[in-house]
Amino acid sequence: MVAEKEGSAVFVRCPSCSGWFNAAAPLIDRGDIPLYCPSCTRRFLPREAAEIDRP
Ligand SMILES: [Zn+2]
């Protein structure tokens, strides 16, 4: 299996359930667009994220 290289994907950690999911880098950079956690359905702004892991 070939790993897909997602250059613009950033991993974000949800402040509510601590789960990681990925989001597009431009969304994070804008900062005013809420991210959506697929695990617990929480919406939060990038600055509220528990952690952000940029490539
Ligand atoms: Zn969550």
mmCIF file of the protein (N, C-alpha, C, O) and its ligand, coordinates in Angstrom:
data_MODEL
# 
_entry.id   MODEL 
# 
loop_
_entity.id 
_entity.type 
_entity.pdbx_number_of_molecules 
1 polymer     1 
2 non-polymer 1 
# 
_entity_poly.entity_id                      1 
_entity_poly.type                           'polypeptide(L)' 
_entity_poly.nstd_linkage                   no 
_entity_poly.nstd_monomer                   no 
_entity_poly.pdbx_seq_one_letter_code       MVAEKEGSAVFVRCPSCSGWFNAAAPLIDRGDIPLYCPSCTRRFLPREAAEIDRP 
_entity_poly.pdbx_seq_one_letter_code_can   MVAEKEGSAVFVRCPSCSGWFNAAAPLIDRGDIPLYCPSCTRRFLPREAAEIDRP 
_entity_poly.pdbx_strand_id                 A 
# 
loop_
_entity_poly_seq.entity_id 
_entity_poly_seq.num 
_entity_poly_seq.mon_id 
_entity_poly_seq.hetero 
1 1  MET n 
1 2  VAL n 
1 3  ALA n 
1 4  GLU n 
1 5  LYS n 
1 6  GLU n 
1 7  GLY n 
1 8  SER n 
1 9  ALA n 
1 10 VAL n 
1 11 PHE n 
1 12 VAL n 
1 13 ARG n 
1 14 CYS n 
1 15 PRO n 
1 16 SER n 
1 17 CYS n 
1 18 SER n 
1 19 GLY n 
1 20 TRP n 
1 21 PHE n 
1 22 ASN n 
1 23 ALA n 
1 24 ALA n 
1 25 ALA n 
1 26 PRO n 
1 27 LEU n 
1 28 ILE n 
1 29 ASP n 
1 30 ARG n 
1 31 GLY n 
1 32 ASP n 
1 33 ILE n 
1 34 PRO n 
1 35 LEU n 
1 36 TYR n 
1 37 CYS n 
1 38 PRO n 
1 39 SER n 
1 40 CYS n 
1 41 THR n 
1 42 ARG n 
1 43 ARG n 
1 44 PHE n 
1 45 LEU n 
1 46 PRO n 
1 47 ARG n 
1 48 GLU n 
1 49 ALA n 
1 50 ALA n 
1 51 GLU n 
1 52 ILE n 
1 53 ASP n 
1 54 ARG n 
1 55 PRO n 
# 
loop_
_struct_asym.id 
_struct_asym.entity_id 
A 1 
B 2 
# 
loop_
_chem_comp.id 
_chem_comp.type 
_chem_comp.mon_nstd_flag 
ALA 'L-peptide linking' y 
ARG 'L-peptide linking' y 
ASN 'L-peptide linking' y 
ASP 'L-peptide linking' y 
CYS 'L-peptide linking' y 
GLU 'L-peptide linking' y 
GLY 'peptide linking'   y 
ILE 'L-peptide linking' y 
LEU 'L-peptide linking' y 
LYS 'L-peptide linking' y 
MET 'L-peptide linking' y 
PHE 'L-peptide linking' y 
PRO 'L-peptide linking' y 
SER 'L-peptide linking' y 
THR 'L-peptide linking' y 
TRP 'L-peptide linking' y 
TYR 'L-peptide linking' y 
VAL 'L-peptide linking' y 
ZN  non-polymer         . 
# 
_pdbx_entity_nonpoly.entity_id   2 
_pdbx_entity_nonpoly.name        ? 
_pdbx_entity_nonpoly.comp_id     ZN 
# 
_pdbx_nonpoly_scheme.asym_id         B 
_pdbx_nonpoly_scheme.entity_id       2 
_pdbx_nonpoly_scheme.mon_id          ZN 
_pdbx_nonpoly_scheme.ndb_seq_num     1 
_pdbx_nonpoly_scheme.pdb_seq_num     101 
_pdbx_nonpoly_scheme.auth_seq_num    101 
_pdbx_nonpoly_scheme.pdb_mon_id      ZN 
_pdbx_nonpoly_scheme.auth_mon_id     ZN 
_pdbx_nonpoly_scheme.pdb_strand_id   A 
_pdbx_nonpoly_scheme.pdb_ins_code    . 
# 
loop_
_atom_site.group_PDB 
_atom_site.id 
_atom_site.type_symbol 
_atom_site.label_atom_id 
_atom_site.label_alt_id 
_atom_site.label_comp_id 
_atom_site.label_asym_id 
_atom_site.label_entity_id 
_atom_site.label_seq_id 
_atom_site.pdbx_PDB_ins_code 
_atom_site.Cartn_x 
_atom_site.Cartn_y 
_atom_site.Cartn_z 
_atom_site.occupancy 
_atom_site.B_iso_or_equiv 
_atom_site.pdbx_formal_charge 
_atom_site.auth_seq_id 
_atom_site.auth_comp_id 
_atom_site.auth_asym_id 
_atom_site.auth_atom_id 
_atom_site.pdbx_PDB_model_num 
ATOM   1   N  N  . MET A 1 1  ? 0.845   -1.187 0.000  1.00 0.00 ? 1   MET A N  1 
ATOM   2   C  CA . MET A 1 1  ? 0.000   0.000  0.000  1.00 0.00 ? 1   MET A CA 1 
ATOM   3   C  C  . MET A 1 1  ? 0.889   1.249  0.000  1.00 0.00 ? 1   MET A C  1 
ATOM   4   O  O  . MET A 1 1  ? 1.835   1.364  0.780  1.00 0.00 ? 1   MET A O  1 
ATOM   5   N  N  . VAL A 1 2  ? 0.568   2.141  -0.863 1.00 0.00 ? 2   VAL A N  1 
ATOM   6   C  CA . VAL A 1 2  ? 1.350   3.366  -0.988 1.00 0.00 ? 2   VAL A CA 1 
ATOM   7   C  C  . VAL A 1 2  ? 0.734   4.478  -0.144 1.00 0.00 ? 2   VAL A C  1 
ATOM   8   O  O  . VAL A 1 2  ? -0.442  4.810  -0.293 1.00 0.00 ? 2   VAL A O  1 
ATOM   9   N  N  . ALA A 1 3  ? 1.534   5.036  0.730  1.00 0.00 ? 3   ALA A N  1 
ATOM   10  C  CA . ALA A 1 3  ? 1.044   6.130  1.565  1.00 0.00 ? 3   ALA A CA 1 
ATOM   11  C  C  . ALA A 1 3  ? 0.864   7.386  0.724  1.00 0.00 ? 3   ALA A C  1 
ATOM   12  O  O  . ALA A 1 3  ? 1.752   7.784  -0.030 1.00 0.00 ? 3   ALA A O  1 
ATOM   13  N  N  . GLU A 1 4  ? -0.266  7.979  0.865  1.00 0.00 ? 4   GLU A N  1 
ATOM   14  C  CA . GLU A 1 4  ? -0.532  9.186  0.097  1.00 0.00 ? 4   GLU A CA 1 
ATOM   15  C  C  . GLU A 1 4  ? 0.099   10.387 0.789  1.00 0.00 ? 4   GLU A C  1 
ATOM   16  O  O  . GLU A 1 4  ? -0.087  10.593 1.988  1.00 0.00 ? 4   GLU A O  1 
ATOM   17  N  N  . LYS A 1 5  ? 0.828   11.156 0.040  1.00 0.00 ? 5   LYS A N  1 
ATOM   18  C  CA . LYS A 1 5  ? 1.503   12.315 0.607  1.00 0.00 ? 5   LYS A CA 1 
ATOM   19  C  C  . LYS A 1 5  ? 0.584   13.528 0.506  1.00 0.00 ? 5   LYS A C  1 
ATOM   20  O  O  . LYS A 1 5  ? 0.317   14.036 -0.584 1.00 0.00 ? 5   LYS A O  1 
ATOM   21  N  N  . GLU A 1 6  ? 0.115   13.974 1.642  1.00 0.00 ? 6   GLU A N  1 
ATOM   22  C  CA . GLU A 1 6  ? -0.778  15.133 1.666  1.00 0.00 ? 6   GLU A CA 1 
ATOM   23  C  C  . GLU A 1 6  ? 0.012   16.333 2.162  1.00 0.00 ? 6   GLU A C  1 
ATOM   24  O  O  . GLU A 1 6  ? 0.085   16.576 3.367  1.00 0.00 ? 6   GLU A O  1 
ATOM   25  N  N  . GLY A 1 7  ? 0.591   17.068 1.260  1.00 0.00 ? 7   GLY A N  1 
ATOM   26  C  CA . GLY A 1 7  ? 1.435   18.187 1.639  1.00 0.00 ? 7   GLY A CA 1 
ATOM   27  C  C  . GLY A 1 7  ? 0.732   19.257 2.429  1.00 0.00 ? 7   GLY A C  1 
ATOM   28  O  O  . GLY A 1 7  ? 1.341   19.913 3.274  1.00 0.00 ? 7   GLY A O  1 
ATOM   29  N  N  . SER A 1 8  ? -0.563  19.445 2.159  1.00 0.00 ? 8   SER A N  1 
ATOM   30  C  CA . SER A 1 8  ? -1.261  20.553 2.807  1.00 0.00 ? 8   SER A CA 1 
ATOM   31  C  C  . SER A 1 8  ? -2.100  20.100 3.988  1.00 0.00 ? 8   SER A C  1 
ATOM   32  O  O  . SER A 1 8  ? -2.846  20.901 4.551  1.00 0.00 ? 8   SER A O  1 
ATOM   33  N  N  . ALA A 1 9  ? -1.995  18.826 4.380  1.00 0.00 ? 9   ALA A N  1 
ATOM   34  C  CA . ALA A 1 9  ? -2.791  18.341 5.506  1.00 0.00 ? 9   ALA A CA 1 
ATOM   35  C  C  . ALA A 1 9  ? -2.071  18.605 6.826  1.00 0.00 ? 9   ALA A C  1 
ATOM   36  O  O  . ALA A 1 9  ? -0.864  18.396 6.950  1.00 0.00 ? 9   ALA A O  1 
ATOM   37  N  N  . VAL A 1 10 ? -2.831  19.062 7.791  1.00 0.00 ? 10  VAL A N  1 
ATOM   38  C  CA . VAL A 1 10 ? -2.297  19.364 9.109  1.00 0.00 ? 10  VAL A CA 1 
ATOM   39  C  C  . VAL A 1 10 ? -3.105  18.549 10.106 1.00 0.00 ? 10  VAL A C  1 
ATOM   40  O  O  . VAL A 1 10 ? -4.328  18.461 9.997  1.00 0.00 ? 10  VAL A O  1 
ATOM   41  N  N  . PHE A 1 11 ? -2.424  17.955 11.078 1.00 0.00 ? 11  PHE A N  1 
ATOM   42  C  CA . PHE A 1 11 ? -3.150  17.210 12.096 1.00 0.00 ? 11  PHE A CA 1 
ATOM   43  C  C  . PHE A 1 11 ? -3.512  18.120 13.257 1.00 0.00 ? 11  PHE A C  1 
ATOM   44  O  O  . PHE A 1 11 ? -2.696  18.903 13.742 1.00 0.00 ? 11  PHE A O  1 
ATOM   45  N  N  . VAL A 1 12 ? -4.753  17.993 13.684 1.00 0.00 ? 12  VAL A N  1 
ATOM   46  C  CA . VAL A 1 12 ? -5.281  18.853 14.730 1.00 0.00 ? 12  VAL A CA 1 
ATOM   47  C  C  . VAL A 1 12 ? -5.834  17.970 15.844 1.00 0.00 ? 12  VAL A C  1 
ATOM   48  O  O  . VAL A 1 12 ? -6.442  16.930 15.589 1.00 0.00 ? 12  VAL A O  1 
ATOM   49  N  N  . ARG A 1 13 ? -5.613  18.401 17.072 1.00 0.00 ? 13  ARG A N  1 
ATOM   50  C  CA . ARG A 1 13 ? -6.127  17.635 18.193 1.00 0.00 ? 13  ARG A CA 1 
ATOM   51  C  C  . ARG A 1 13 ? -7.323  18.358 18.804 1.00 0.00 ? 13  ARG A C  1 
ATOM   52  O  O  . ARG A 1 13 ? -7.252  19.538 19.146 1.00 0.00 ? 13  ARG A O  1 
ATOM   53  N  N  . CYS A 1 14 ? -8.393  17.636 18.928 1.00 0.00 ? 14  CYS A N  1 
ATOM   54  C  CA . CYS A 1 14 ? -9.638  18.194 19.442 1.00 0.00 ? 14  CYS A CA 1 
ATOM   55  C  C  . CYS A 1 14 ? -9.531  18.519 20.943 1.00 0.00 ? 14  CYS A C  1 
ATOM   56  O  O  . CYS A 1 14 ? -9.065  17.685 21.719 1.00 0.00 ? 14  CYS A O  1 
ATOM   57  N  N  . PRO A 1 15 ? -9.956  19.716 21.356 1.00 0.00 ? 15  PRO A N  1 
ATOM   58  C  CA . PRO A 1 15 ? -9.881  20.093 22.767 1.00 0.00 ? 15  PRO A CA 1 
ATOM   59  C  C  . PRO A 1 15 ? -10.929 19.380 23.604 1.00 0.00 ? 15  PRO A C  1 
ATOM   60  O  O  . PRO A 1 15 ? -10.856 19.390 24.833 1.00 0.00 ? 15  PRO A O  1 
ATOM   61  N  N  . SER A 1 16 ? -11.886 18.773 22.960 1.00 0.00 ? 16  SER A N  1 
ATOM   62  C  CA . SER A 1 16 ? -12.978 18.145 23.682 1.00 0.00 ? 16  SER A CA 1 
ATOM   63  C  C  . SER A 1 16 ? -12.738 16.658 23.942 1.00 0.00 ? 16  SER A C  1 
ATOM   64  O  O  . SER A 1 16 ? -12.886 16.190 25.071 1.00 0.00 ? 16  SER A O  1 
ATOM   65  N  N  . CYS A 1 17 ? -12.365 15.915 22.892 1.00 0.00 ? 17  CYS A N  1 
ATOM   66  C  CA . CYS A 1 17 ? -12.195 14.466 23.058 1.00 0.00 ? 17  CYS A CA 1 
ATOM   67  C  C  . CYS A 1 17 ? -10.740 14.035 22.913 1.00 0.00 ? 17  CYS A C  1 
ATOM   68  O  O  . CYS A 1 17 ? -10.429 12.851 23.043 1.00 0.00 ? 17  CYS A O  1 
ATOM   69  N  N  . SER A 1 18 ? -9.833  15.000 22.642 1.00 0.00 ? 18  SER A N  1 
ATOM   70  C  CA . SER A 1 18 ? -8.406  14.721 22.476 1.00 0.00 ? 18  SER A CA 1 
ATOM   71  C  C  . SER A 1 18 ? -8.087  13.842 21.279 1.00 0.00 ? 18  SER A C  1 
ATOM   72  O  O  . SER A 1 18 ? -6.972  13.336 21.158 1.00 0.00 ? 18  SER A O  1 
ATOM   73  N  N  . GLY A 1 19 ? -9.047  13.660 20.407 1.00 0.00 ? 19  GLY A N  1 
ATOM   74  C  CA . GLY A 1 19 ? -8.791  12.873 19.204 1.00 0.00 ? 19  GLY A CA 1 
ATOM   75  C  C  . GLY A 1 19 ? -8.107  13.710 18.136 1.00 0.00 ? 19  GLY A C  1 
ATOM   76  O  O  . GLY A 1 19 ? -8.311  14.920 18.040 1.00 0.00 ? 19  GLY A O  1 
ATOM   77  N  N  . TRP A 1 20 ? -7.284  13.027 17.328 1.00 0.00 ? 20  TRP A N  1 
ATOM   78  C  CA . TRP A 1 20 ? -6.603  13.710 16.231 1.00 0.00 ? 20  TRP A CA 1 
ATOM   79  C  C  . TRP A 1 20 ? -7.402  13.533 14.953 1.00 0.00 ? 20  TRP A C  1 
ATOM   80  O  O  . TRP A 1 20 ? -8.010  12.488 14.721 1.00 0.00 ? 20  TRP A O  1 
ATOM   81  N  N  . PHE A 1 21 ? -7.391  14.550 14.142 1.00 0.00 ? 21  PHE A N  1 
ATOM   82  C  CA . PHE A 1 21 ? -7.946  14.403 12.793 1.00 0.00 ? 21  PHE A CA 1 
ATOM   83  C  C  . PHE A 1 21 ? -7.188  15.372 11.914 1.00 0.00 ? 21  PHE A C  1 
ATOM   84  O  O  . PHE A 1 21 ? -6.488  16.251 12.417 1.00 0.00 ? 21  PHE A O  1 
ATOM   85  N  N  . ASN A 1 22 ? -7.319  15.223 10.605 1.00 0.00 ? 22  ASN A N  1 
ATOM   86  C  CA . ASN A 1 22 ? -6.591  16.171 9.788  1.00 0.00 ? 22  ASN A CA 1 
ATOM   87  C  C  . ASN A 1 22 ? -7.491  17.185 9.122  1.00 0.00 ? 22  ASN A C  1 
ATOM   88  O  O  . ASN A 1 22 ? -8.657  16.936 8.818  1.00 0.00 ? 22  ASN A O  1 
ATOM   89  N  N  . ALA A 1 23 ? -6.888  18.341 8.912  1.00 0.00 ? 23  ALA A N  1 
ATOM   90  C  CA . ALA A 1 23 ? -7.592  19.456 8.314  1.00 0.00 ? 23  ALA A CA 1 
ATOM   91  C  C  . ALA A 1 23 ? -6.674  20.076 7.264  1.00 0.00 ? 23  ALA A C  1 
ATOM   92  O  O  . ALA A 1 23 ? -5.456  19.899 7.306  1.00 0.00 ? 23  ALA A O  1 
ATOM   93  N  N  . ALA A 1 24 ? -7.257  20.785 6.347  1.00 0.00 ? 24  ALA A N  1 
ATOM   94  C  CA . ALA A 1 24 ? -6.453  21.433 5.306  1.00 0.00 ? 24  ALA A CA 1 
ATOM   95  C  C  . ALA A 1 24 ? -5.711  22.631 5.894  1.00 0.00 ? 24  ALA A C  1 
ATOM   96  O  O  . ALA A 1 24 ? -6.279  23.415 6.655  1.00 0.00 ? 24  ALA A O  1 
ATOM   97  N  N  . ALA A 1 25 ? -4.444  22.761 5.535  1.00 0.00 ? 25  ALA A N  1 
ATOM   98  C  CA . ALA A 1 25 ? -3.619  23.855 6.058  1.00 0.00 ? 25  ALA A CA 1 
ATOM   99  C  C  . ALA A 1 25 ? -4.231  25.243 5.839  1.00 0.00 ? 25  ALA A C  1 
ATOM   100 O  O  . ALA A 1 25 ? -4.163  26.079 6.740  1.00 0.00 ? 25  ALA A O  1 
ATOM   101 N  N  . PRO A 1 26 ? -4.823  25.511 4.677  1.00 0.00 ? 26  PRO A N  1 
ATOM   102 C  CA . PRO A 1 26 ? -5.402  26.845 4.475  1.00 0.00 ? 26  PRO A CA 1 
ATOM   103 C  C  . PRO A 1 26 ? -6.497  27.193 5.480  1.00 0.00 ? 26  PRO A C  1 
ATOM   104 O  O  . PRO A 1 26 ? -6.682  28.359 5.830  1.00 0.00 ? 26  PRO A O  1 
ATOM   105 N  N  . LEU A 1 27 ? -7.218  26.176 5.938  1.00 0.00 ? 27  LEU A N  1 
ATOM   106 C  CA . LEU A 1 27 ? -8.254  26.417 6.950  1.00 0.00 ? 27  LEU A CA 1 
ATOM   107 C  C  . LEU A 1 27 ? -7.632  26.867 8.260  1.00 0.00 ? 27  LEU A C  1 
ATOM   108 O  O  . LEU A 1 27 ? -8.132  27.778 8.920  1.00 0.00 ? 27  LEU A O  1 
ATOM   109 N  N  . ILE A 1 28 ? -6.540  26.221 8.626  1.00 0.00 ? 28  ILE A N  1 
ATOM   110 C  CA . ILE A 1 28 ? -5.837  26.557 9.861  1.00 0.00 ? 28  ILE A CA 1 
ATOM   111 C  C  . ILE A 1 28 ? -5.256  27.965 9.758  1.00 0.00 ? 28  ILE A C  1 
ATOM   112 O  O  . ILE A 1 28 ? -5.329  28.762 10.693 1.00 0.00 ? 28  ILE A O  1 
ATOM   113 N  N  . ASP A 1 29 ? -4.678  28.245 8.590  1.00 0.00 ? 29  ASP A N  1 
ATOM   114 C  CA . ASP A 1 29 ? -4.027  29.540 8.399  1.00 0.00 ? 29  ASP A CA 1 
ATOM   115 C  C  . ASP A 1 29 ? -5.014  30.697 8.453  1.00 0.00 ? 29  ASP A C  1 
ATOM   116 O  O  . ASP A 1 29 ? -4.690  31.768 8.966  1.00 0.00 ? 29  ASP A O  1 
ATOM   117 N  N  . ARG A 1 30 ? -6.189  30.492 7.940  1.00 0.00 ? 30  ARG A N  1 
ATOM   118 C  CA . ARG A 1 30 ? -7.186  31.570 7.997  1.00 0.00 ? 30  ARG A CA 1 
ATOM   119 C  C  . ARG A 1 30 ? -7.562  31.879 9.439  1.00 0.00 ? 30  ARG A C  1 
ATOM   120 O  O  . ARG A 1 30 ? -7.708  33.039 9.825  1.00 0.00 ? 30  ARG A O  1 
ATOM   121 N  N  . GLY A 1 31 ? -7.715  30.814 10.232 1.00 0.00 ? 31  GLY A N  1 
ATOM   122 C  CA . GLY A 1 31 ? -7.938  30.999 11.657 1.00 0.00 ? 31  GLY A CA 1 
ATOM   123 C  C  . GLY A 1 31 ? -9.351  31.342 12.083 1.00 0.00 ? 31  GLY A C  1 
ATOM   124 O  O  . GLY A 1 31 ? -9.680  31.250 13.266 1.00 0.00 ? 31  GLY A O  1 
ATOM   125 N  N  . ASP A 1 32 ? -10.203 31.740 11.128 1.00 0.00 ? 32  ASP A N  1 
ATOM   126 C  CA . ASP A 1 32 ? -11.562 32.139 11.512 1.00 0.00 ? 32  ASP A CA 1 
ATOM   127 C  C  . ASP A 1 32 ? -12.609 31.141 11.054 1.00 0.00 ? 32  ASP A C  1 
ATOM   128 O  O  . ASP A 1 32 ? -13.809 31.396 11.162 1.00 0.00 ? 32  ASP A O  1 
ATOM   129 N  N  . ILE A 1 33 ? -12.156 30.004 10.543 1.00 0.00 ? 33  ILE A N  1 
ATOM   130 C  CA . ILE A 1 33 ? -13.097 28.988 10.088 1.00 0.00 ? 33  ILE A CA 1 
ATOM   131 C  C  . ILE A 1 33 ? -13.092 27.837 11.093 1.00 0.00 ? 33  ILE A C  1 
ATOM   132 O  O  . ILE A 1 33 ? -12.043 27.244 11.343 1.00 0.00 ? 33  ILE A O  1 
ATOM   133 N  N  . PRO A 1 34 ? -14.232 27.519 11.665 1.00 0.00 ? 34  PRO A N  1 
ATOM   134 C  CA . PRO A 1 34 ? -14.277 26.442 12.654 1.00 0.00 ? 34  PRO A CA 1 
ATOM   135 C  C  . PRO A 1 34 ? -13.905 25.100 12.050 1.00 0.00 ? 34  PRO A C  1 
ATOM   136 O  O  . PRO A 1 34 ? -14.293 24.778 10.927 1.00 0.00 ? 34  PRO A O  1 
ATOM   137 N  N  . LEU A 1 35 ? -13.150 24.326 12.809 1.00 0.00 ? 35  LEU A N  1 
ATOM   138 C  CA . LEU A 1 35 ? -12.798 22.960 12.422 1.00 0.00 ? 35  LEU A CA 1 
ATOM   139 C  C  . LEU A 1 35 ? -13.859 22.038 13.011 1.00 0.00 ? 35  LEU A C  1 
ATOM   140 O  O  . LEU A 1 35 ? -14.513 22.361 14.002 1.00 0.00 ? 35  LEU A O  1 
ATOM   141 N  N  . TYR A 1 36 ? -14.007 20.903 12.383 1.00 0.00 ? 36  TYR A N  1 
ATOM   142 C  CA . TYR A 1 36 ? -15.043 19.970 12.805 1.00 0.00 ? 36  TYR A CA 1 
ATOM   143 C  C  . TYR A 1 36 ? -14.407 18.644 13.202 1.00 0.00 ? 36  TYR A C  1 
ATOM   144 O  O  . TYR A 1 36 ? -13.734 18.005 12.393 1.00 0.00 ? 36  TYR A O  1 
ATOM   145 N  N  . CYS A 1 37 ? -14.621 18.235 14.439 1.00 0.00 ? 37  CYS A N  1 
ATOM   146 C  CA . CYS A 1 37 ? -14.079 16.964 14.896 1.00 0.00 ? 37  CYS A CA 1 
ATOM   147 C  C  . CYS A 1 37 ? -15.017 15.828 14.510 1.00 0.00 ? 37  CYS A C  1 
ATOM   148 O  O  . CYS A 1 37 ? -16.184 15.828 14.903 1.00 0.00 ? 37  CYS A O  1 
ATOM   149 N  N  . PRO A 1 38 ? -14.520 14.863 13.742 1.00 0.00 ? 38  PRO A N  1 
ATOM   150 C  CA . PRO A 1 38 ? -15.365 13.758 13.308 1.00 0.00 ? 38  PRO A CA 1 
ATOM   151 C  C  . PRO A 1 38 ? -15.680 12.767 14.429 1.00 0.00 ? 38  PRO A C  1 
ATOM   152 O  O  . PRO A 1 38 ? -16.618 11.979 14.314 1.00 0.00 ? 38  PRO A O  1 
ATOM   153 N  N  . SER A 1 39 ? -14.904 12.804 15.506 1.00 0.00 ? 39  SER A N  1 
ATOM   154 C  CA . SER A 1 39 ? -15.118 11.855 16.607 1.00 0.00 ? 39  SER A CA 1 
ATOM   155 C  C  . SER A 1 39 ? -16.263 12.277 17.512 1.00 0.00 ? 39  SER A C  1 
ATOM   156 O  O  . SER A 1 39 ? -17.129 11.467 17.843 1.00 0.00 ? 39  SER A O  1 
ATOM   157 N  N  . CYS A 1 40 ? -16.268 13.540 17.911 1.00 0.00 ? 40  CYS A N  1 
ATOM   158 C  CA . CYS A 1 40 ? -17.282 13.978 18.871 1.00 0.00 ? 40  CYS A CA 1 
ATOM   159 C  C  . CYS A 1 40 ? -18.179 15.085 18.305 1.00 0.00 ? 40  CYS A C  1 
ATOM   160 O  O  . CYS A 1 40 ? -19.061 15.591 18.999 1.00 0.00 ? 40  CYS A O  1 
ATOM   161 N  N  . THR A 1 41 ? -17.950 15.457 17.041 1.00 0.00 ? 41  THR A N  1 
ATOM   162 C  CA . THR A 1 41 ? -18.746 16.461 16.328 1.00 0.00 ? 41  THR A CA 1 
ATOM   163 C  C  . THR A 1 41 ? -18.615 17.882 16.873 1.00 0.00 ? 41  THR A C  1 
ATOM   164 O  O  . THR A 1 41 ? -19.415 18.756 16.538 1.00 0.00 ? 41  THR A O  1 
ATOM   165 N  N  . ARG A 1 42 ? -17.617 18.107 17.701 1.00 0.00 ? 42  ARG A N  1 
ATOM   166 C  CA . ARG A 1 42 ? -17.373 19.457 18.206 1.00 0.00 ? 42  ARG A CA 1 
ATOM   167 C  C  . ARG A 1 42 ? -16.810 20.358 17.111 1.00 0.00 ? 42  ARG A C  1 
ATOM   168 O  O  . ARG A 1 42 ? -16.008 19.924 16.283 1.00 0.00 ? 42  ARG A O  1 
ATOM   169 N  N  . ARG A 1 43 ? -17.235 21.598 17.120 1.00 0.00 ? 43  ARG A N  1 
ATOM   170 C  CA . ARG A 1 43 ? -16.647 22.580 16.215 1.00 0.00 ? 43  ARG A CA 1 
ATOM   171 C  C  . ARG A 1 43 ? -15.840 23.561 17.043 1.00 0.00 ? 43  ARG A C  1 
ATOM   172 O  O  . ARG A 1 43 ? -16.287 24.015 18.096 1.00 0.00 ? 43  ARG A O  1 
ATOM   173 N  N  . PHE A 1 44 ? -14.648 23.884 16.561 1.00 0.00 ? 44  PHE A N  1 
ATOM   174 C  CA . PHE A 1 44 ? -13.806 24.815 17.302 1.00 0.00 ? 44  PHE A CA 1 
ATOM   175 C  C  . PHE A 1 44 ? -12.867 25.540 16.345 1.00 0.00 ? 44  PHE A C  1 
ATOM   176 O  O  . PHE A 1 44 ? -12.569 25.048 15.257 1.00 0.00 ? 44  PHE A O  1 
ATOM   177 N  N  . LEU A 1 45 ? -12.410 26.699 16.760 1.00 0.00 ? 45  LEU A N  1 
ATOM   178 C  CA . LEU A 1 45 ? -11.478 27.470 15.942 1.00 0.00 ? 45  LEU A CA 1 
ATOM   179 C  C  . LEU A 1 45 ? -10.067 26.912 16.112 1.00 0.00 ? 45  LEU A C  1 
ATOM   180 O  O  . LEU A 1 45 ? -9.754  26.306 17.136 1.00 0.00 ? 45  LEU A O  1 
ATOM   181 N  N  . PRO A 1 46 ? -9.215  27.120 15.101 1.00 0.00 ? 46  PRO A N  1 
ATOM   182 C  CA . PRO A 1 46 ? -7.848  26.593 15.187 1.00 0.00 ? 46  PRO A CA 1 
ATOM   183 C  C  . PRO A 1 46 ? -7.121  26.983 16.472 1.00 0.00 ? 46  PRO A C  1 
ATOM   184 O  O  . PRO A 1 46 ? -6.365  26.178 17.017 1.00 0.00 ? 46  PRO A O  1 
ATOM   185 N  N  . ARG A 1 47 ? -7.337  28.202 16.966 1.00 0.00 ? 47  ARG A N  1 
ATOM   186 C  CA . ARG A 1 47 ? -6.611  28.613 18.184 1.00 0.00 ? 47  ARG A CA 1 
ATOM   187 C  C  . ARG A 1 47 ? -7.099  27.881 19.430 1.00 0.00 ? 47  ARG A C  1 
ATOM   188 O  O  . ARG A 1 47 ? -6.429  27.900 20.463 1.00 0.00 ? 47  ARG A O  1 
ATOM   189 N  N  . GLU A 1 48 ? -8.248  27.243 19.339 1.00 0.00 ? 48  GLU A N  1 
ATOM   190 C  CA . GLU A 1 48 ? -8.775  26.475 20.472 1.00 0.00 ? 48  GLU A CA 1 
ATOM   191 C  C  . GLU A 1 48 ? -8.299  25.026 20.464 1.00 0.00 ? 48  GLU A C  1 
ATOM   192 O  O  . GLU A 1 48 ? -8.549  24.279 21.411 1.00 0.00 ? 48  GLU A O  1 
ATOM   193 N  N  . ALA A 1 49 ? -7.624  24.638 19.409 1.00 0.00 ? 49  ALA A N  1 
ATOM   194 C  CA . ALA A 1 49 ? -7.172  23.245 19.297 1.00 0.00 ? 49  ALA A CA 1 
ATOM   195 C  C  . ALA A 1 49 ? -6.200  22.911 20.431 1.00 0.00 ? 49  ALA A C  1 
ATOM   196 O  O  . ALA A 1 49 ? -5.409  23.755 20.853 1.00 0.00 ? 49  ALA A O  1 
ATOM   197 N  N  . ALA A 1 50 ? -6.270  21.678 20.912 1.00 0.00 ? 50  ALA A N  1 
ATOM   198 C  CA . ALA A 1 50 ? -5.354  21.245 21.967 1.00 0.00 ? 50  ALA A CA 1 
ATOM   199 C  C  . ALA A 1 50 ? -3.926  21.215 21.442 1.00 0.00 ? 50  ALA A C  1 
ATOM   200 O  O  . ALA A 1 50 ? -2.981  21.552 22.157 1.00 0.00 ? 50  ALA A O  1 
ATOM   201 N  N  . GLU A 1 51 ? -3.779  20.806 20.183 1.00 0.00 ? 51  GLU A N  1 
ATOM   202 C  CA . GLU A 1 51 ? -2.463  20.766 19.543 1.00 0.00 ? 51  GLU A CA 1 
ATOM   203 C  C  . GLU A 1 51 ? -2.654  20.856 18.041 1.00 0.00 ? 51  GLU A C  1 
ATOM   204 O  O  . GLU A 1 51 ? -3.680  20.445 17.499 1.00 0.00 ? 51  GLU A O  1 
ATOM   205 N  N  . ILE A 1 52 ? -1.644  21.403 17.384 1.00 0.00 ? 52  ILE A N  1 
ATOM   206 C  CA . ILE A 1 52 ? -1.651  21.415 15.927 1.00 0.00 ? 52  ILE A CA 1 
ATOM   207 C  C  . ILE A 1 52 ? -0.309  20.895 15.462 1.00 0.00 ? 52  ILE A C  1 
ATOM   208 O  O  . ILE A 1 52 ? 0.741   21.409 15.847 1.00 0.00 ? 52  ILE A O  1 
ATOM   209 N  N  . ASP A 1 53 ? -0.357  19.872 14.630 1.00 0.00 ? 53  ASP A N  1 
ATOM   210 C  CA . ASP A 1 53 ? 0.862   19.242 14.149 1.00 0.00 ? 53  ASP A CA 1 
ATOM   211 C  C  . ASP A 1 53 ? 1.027   19.539 12.660 1.00 0.00 ? 53  ASP A C  1 
ATOM   212 O  O  . ASP A 1 53 ? 0.358   18.942 11.817 1.00 0.00 ? 53  ASP A O  1 
ATOM   213 N  N  . ARG A 1 54 ? 1.911   20.454 12.359 1.00 0.00 ? 54  ARG A N  1 
ATOM   214 C  CA . ARG A 1 54 ? 2.148   20.815 10.957 1.00 0.00 ? 54  ARG A CA 1 
ATOM   215 C  C  . ARG A 1 54 ? 3.270   19.982 10.384 1.00 0.00 ? 54  ARG A C  1 
ATOM   216 O  O  . ARG A 1 54 ? 4.231   19.666 11.087 1.00 0.00 ? 54  ARG A O  1 
ATOM   217 N  N  . PRO A 1 55 ? 3.165   19.626 9.129  1.00 0.00 ? 55  PRO A N  1 
ATOM   218 C  CA . PRO A 1 55 ? 4.223   18.846 8.488  1.00 0.00 ? 55  PRO A CA 1 
ATOM   219 C  C  . PRO A 1 55 ? 5.509   19.666 8.332  1.00 0.00 ? 55  PRO A C  1 
ATOM   220 O  O  . PRO A 1 55 ? 6.504   19.162 7.811  1.00 0.00 ? 55  PRO A O  1 
HETATM 221 ZN ZN . ZN  B 2 .  ? -13.508 15.684 19.356 1.00 0.00 2 101 ZN  A ZN 1 
# 
